[in-house]
Each structure stands twice: as C-alpha cells, then as structure tokens.
Amino acid sequence: MKKIVFLTALFCTLYACKRDDIAAPFKFDNPEISLKIPEGFPTLNNAIENNKPTKYGVQLGEKLFHDTRLSANNTVSCASCHKQGNAFADNNIQALGIEGRVGLRNVPPIQNMAFMKFYNWDGAKLALENQVLVPIITHEEMNSSILEVVDKIKNDSEYKVLFKKAFGDDAVKQERIYRSIAQYEYTLISANSKYDRVKLKGEQFTESEARGYQAFKVKCESCHSTELFTDQSFRNVGFPLNPSTEEAGRARVSGAEADFMRFRVPSLRNAEYTAPYGSFGQFATLMDVLDYFDKSVLDADNLDPILKQNGNRIPLSAQEKQDIISFIKTLSDKDFVGR
C-alpha cells in the first residue's frame, strides 16, 4: 500500500513539473508603427511599402544601430558617426572609421529618410535596406562583412528575443538586419522646428528671420525647395574639389561625364547642427558657404545653370547673409536632436 501511495505521489510530482516546464505558446504580435507624416512633406519612399516600421523591428534596428560589433574590431557603430545631437551626422570634416581611418566624404545627417528618393551623396542607393551594408563593408568605415556581424550576434540572448519578436522566430539573418535598421531610420522624422510652428501660426519670425526667409526664397529655394528643403536633385555648384582621385560625385554611379562632381542637394533642416558643410566638409560654417557663393564658385562645363546665368555666383549682401542664416536656424528641431 505504501508503495502504491509513493508511486502515485511521484507520478503527480513529475506530471506537475512537466506541465510547469511547458512554455506558453509564442504569439507573434508585432504591430505596425504609423509614421506621422508632416503636412506638405513629399510622398514616402516606395521601399517602405515592403518594410513598414513595426514596434519590435524598430527596437531591434535601434539596438543594431548602436552596436559596435557591426565593425571589424568592435569599436564603431552606426551611431558613432550618426550622432543624435548633430541631427544624426557628426562634426568631422570627413567620416572617421575604425583605427581612425578617414572616409571619402562628410557624414550626411539621417533625418526624414522615409521621404528621400536617393541615399548617399551620389545617390548610389534607392532604398535604405540596401544602404545599410555600405558602411559595414567599407574599408574606411567598419571594414567588416555581414556574415561576420551575423556570427558575432547570433547567440546573443537579447538579440534572439528581439529577432523573435520582430520576425516570428529567433534566426539572425542578413536581410533582417538590413530591414530592422532601415525601419528604425524611417522613424527619424524631423518637423518640429520654429519654421514649422510659424507655419501653424503658433509663433512668429523675428524681423531678421522674416527678411531671411524672403531672401532665401529668391536666392536659395531653387535647390532647397519642398518641406525637406531639398529638391533631391544632383547638381554641380562649383564647390572646391575633393583631392581624392576616387571622387567623381554622381558620375561614380552613372558613369556619365555630365554627372561629374554633381552631388545630391542636402536638406537644410537642422543645418545649424551639422557643420562642416559640403561633400567633404569644405566649409566650416554657414557663413563660409554663403561667402563662397557670393565671391564666385569654380567653373565647370556642367556647372548648374542657375550659377552660370549669374556669373558663377549668387550675389548676396552682408545683411542678406546674416538674415538667411537666421532663417536657416529656424529649421532647427531641438526635440529631434535632444537639445
């Protein structure tokens, strides 16, 4: 009788333990994040339709964005060059990668990427998902490979949880890394500057800002148009040339002589925080840029017609320069940069 009671108790104990060990079934629940599209902004990049930001995709992307293991020697992350306080750019003349290697170009800010048609100074990539690999494999930046990155993080318990939440299982795959970082970058929307608040009639420009806005519309808006303050075109505006023989601007992508030293027109949103300026940081300040345009730019066969028609310059008075800079500073979004 004692034996029967003992076996019954043992069975019940084992059965209870077995039931306790059974994990609740995983329920995949990763809701899409609705992007708040500011009024007047251009349409979204088409790539987003196949990679809409999700709650956990963005969380995973942000973690990867700040992970130095994406670089060969575990010292450089995306965030090392793309700092929030600089509108996700930095203040170096040219990008600095592992072991202090100097890149070809100035680090562009990462803001409002969801609305851009081209990425990089030369527009080499049309979708953020394809751009992510570039810094990982570039010798002067991270000098790694996506296979090496996968191998480094595939057994990380935190990543396994996030990959499962984001994609339904914990497999660390190349494509998932690209997609999640892109999702995070899609959410970096800046549209809460003084300029935006003036548009909503909540604030007013100062006299200098108002004068600057009027001068800007006459002297600058041909290139820096739309609510992004870039028309996303590629132009040769006669800036000092990068001494590197590897540089050819848009021609590096198209192979067309007409595209030599044409670069994507940068957005002026948060320009106050993204010095130095130009494709390889040719100008230390906004005033340096305006002074250069005023004095005369480098001539070229494919120099932008707007400059050609004005004697290779944009004539600006000292007052206009000060006022235009005052206006450009109204494009600063302190919440976005965390200041």
N, C-alpha and C positions, 0 to 999 in steps of 0.2 A: 504493500500500500504506500509506504514511504517513497519507494522507487517511482511509482506512478505519479505521485504528487510532485516529486523532484523534476521528472521529465516534463510534466505539464508546465511547471514554473519556468524551466529552461526554455521550452518552446515559446512561451508567451514573451519571455525576455528577448529572445532572438528575433521574434516576429516584430516586437515593438521597435527594436533597434533598426531592423531592416526598413520598417516604414519611416523611421526618423531620417534614415540616410537617403531616402528618395527625394531628390530635389524637385521643387515645384517646376512644372514645365515652363520653358522660356517663352515669353510672349513678346514678339517683336513689335515694338511700339516706338517709332521714331518720326514724330510729326514734322511736317514741313514748316519752315520759318517764313513768314510772309515779309518780304522786303518792303520797307516803307519808301516808296518811290516819290521823291520830292516833285512838287509841281513844276512843270516846264522842262524836266530832265529828258534827255533822249531815251529812245527805246532800249531795252536790255539787250546785252549781247546774246545772240542766238544759242550759244553753248549752254546757257543756264537752263534752257528748256529740258535738257537731258541730264542736268545735275543740279537740281533745285536744292538750296540750302535746307538742311534738316537740323533738328535740335542737337543730336549727337554727332552728326557729321561735322558741324561747326566746332563743337567741343574738341573732337579729335583733331581737326585741322589746326585749331589754335595751339594745341599741345605740340603737334608736329612742327608748327611754325617756330616755336621757341626751343626746340630740341637741338642741341649742338651735335648730337650723334648723326645728323644728316651730313656732317662734314667728315673728311677722312681721318682727321686727328682729334675729333670731338671737341673742337674749340669754337666753331662758327655755326650759328643757326640763321634762319631767315631773319629773325628779329635782331641779329647782330648788326645788320645793315639797315633794316627797315624798322626804325625806332618810332614808337608812337608819338613821342614829343616833337618829332620832326615830320609829322604827317606821314609816318612810316617811310621816311627817307633817312639820310644822315647828313652830317655837316663836313664830310670829307670831299676833297676835290674829285677823286675817283674812288671806286669801291675798293675796300680792303678785305682780302680773304684770308685763308689760313696762312700761317707763317708770315703774315704781313705782306702778302703778295698784292700788287696793285693791279686793279682791273682796267679795262679799256675805257670805261665810261663812268660818269657820275650816276649815283644811285637814284633812280626815279621814285617819287612817292607812290605809295599804294593807297589810293583813295578813289572811290567811285569807279572801281574797276568793272563793276557789273554793267556799266554803261559804255565802256570803251569797245571800239571795234578792232583795235590793234594793241599789241603789248610789246614792250621794249622800245628803245629809242628808234630802232629801224623798222618796227612793226613786224618782226620776224614771226611772231606767234599771233594767231587769231582767237585763241581760247586759252584761258588761264590754266586749264587742265594740262595743256601741252607746254606751258611756260615753266611749270614747277620744276621739271627735270633740268632745265638750263643751268641754274646756279649749282645744282648738286654735282654735275659732271664737269663744269668749267674749271680749268686748271687754276685760274686766279681767284676762284671763289671757294667752293667747298672741295673740289678735286676728289670726289668720291664716285660712287655708282649706285644706282637704285637697288641693285642686288645686295650690295654691301649694307645699305641702310636697312633693308628688309631683314637681313641676317642679324643685325645689331638689336633690333627691337622686337623680333618675332616671339621671343619668350618672355617679354616684359609683361607682368601680370596686369598692370594698369592699362596698357595698350590692348591686351587681349579682351578686357572688359569693354573698352571703348569701341573697338572694332566690331564686337558682337552687337553692341547697342546701335551702332551706326549702320551696319550692313547685314545683321542677322546671324552671323557666325564670327568666330574669333580669328579667322585666317587673315594674316597680314600680307596683303598683296600690293604690288606696284600700283595698279590702277586705282586702288582705294586710297593710297597715299596722295596721289595727284588730285583725286576728286575731293577729298576732305579738305586739303589745304586751299583749293580753289573755292570751296563752299565758305570757308572762313573769310577769305579775301572778298568774296561777293558781299559780305555783310558790312564791310568797312565803307559806309556811306557818310559823306560829309556834306551837310546842307543846313547848318545852324550857325551861320556867320551873321555879323551885323548887316551885311548886304541882304541876306535872306529875311532878316527881321524888318528891314526897311521896306522890302517888297510887300511884306504882310502888313505894312503900315503900323507896326508896333514901335518903331524907332525912326529917327531922322538922321540924315547925314550932317556932319559938320559942314561949314562953308567950304573948307579945303577938300573934303571928301566929295562934296557935290560938284565942285569945279573939276576935280579929278575924274569923276565919272563921265562928265561931258567930254573932257579931253580924251579919255580912254576910248569912248565910242567913236571919236574921229580918228585917233592915231593908232589904236591897238586892236579894235574889235574885228577888223578884217580877218585876223588869225585867231584871236582869243574870243571866239563867239560862243553862243549857246550858254546854258546854265552851268556847263562844265568849265567855261572859259577856255575852251579849245575847240577848234573845228575838226580836230583829229586828222588834219591833212599833213602831208610831208612837204617841207619847204627848206630851201637853202636861203638862209637870211644873212649870209656873209659873215658869220661869226669866225673868230680865229680858229685855224685848223688844228686838229689833233695831230701831233707829230708822228704818231704811230702809223706805220705803213699798213697796219691791219684795218684801219678805219676808212670807210667809204660811205658811211651813212646808209640810206635806203638802198643804195646800189649793192651793198653786201647781200641783200635779199633778192632784189630784182635782176641784178646783173646789167641793168640799163645805165648807160653813161649819163642820161638825163637825170638820174636819181643820185648822182654823186654828191655827197655831203648834204643831202636832204634828210632832215630828221623830223620825227613826229612833234607837232606843236604841243608843248606841255600845258597842262591845266595851270591856271594861276590861283586856284583855290589853295589856301594855306601857304602861299608862296613866301609869306613872312617867315615861315619856319624851315624852309628847305634850301637855304643858301649852302654852298655856292651854286651858281646858275650856269646853264649851258651843258652840252652833251658830255663835256669832260671838265666841268667846273671852271670854265674860263673866267667867270665874273664873281667877285667876292660878294657884291651887294646888288640890290635892285638899282641903285643909282648908277653903278658901273654899267649895267645893261643899257639903261636909258642914255647915258653919256655916249656910249659906243654907237648906238643907233643915230644919235644926233650928229656925231662928228663924221661919220661915213663908215660903211661896212666894206668888207672885202668884195671885190668884183668877181663875178663868175658868169660863164655863159648861161647857166641855169639859175642865176640869182632871181629871187622872187620878183615877179613883175611889179608888185607894189613898190618895192625899193628901186627898181630900175627906173620907173616913171618919176621918181622923186630924187634923182641924182644920187642913188645908192645910200639914201639916208632917210630918217624920219625926223624932220626938224622939230625941235622941242625947246621951249624957253625954260629958264631955270624954275620959274613958277609952275609951269606945266609939269615938270618932272616931280617936284615936291608934291603937287596935288595928285598926280597919278599914283605915286607911291602911297599917299594917304588913302586913296580909294582901294588899291590892292590890299592894303591891310584890313579893309572891311570884309575881305573874303576869308579872314582867319576864323576858324571854328575851334574855340578854346575847349569845348567839351570833347570834340573828336580827338584832339591831341593831348587831352588830360592836363591842361594848364589852368 
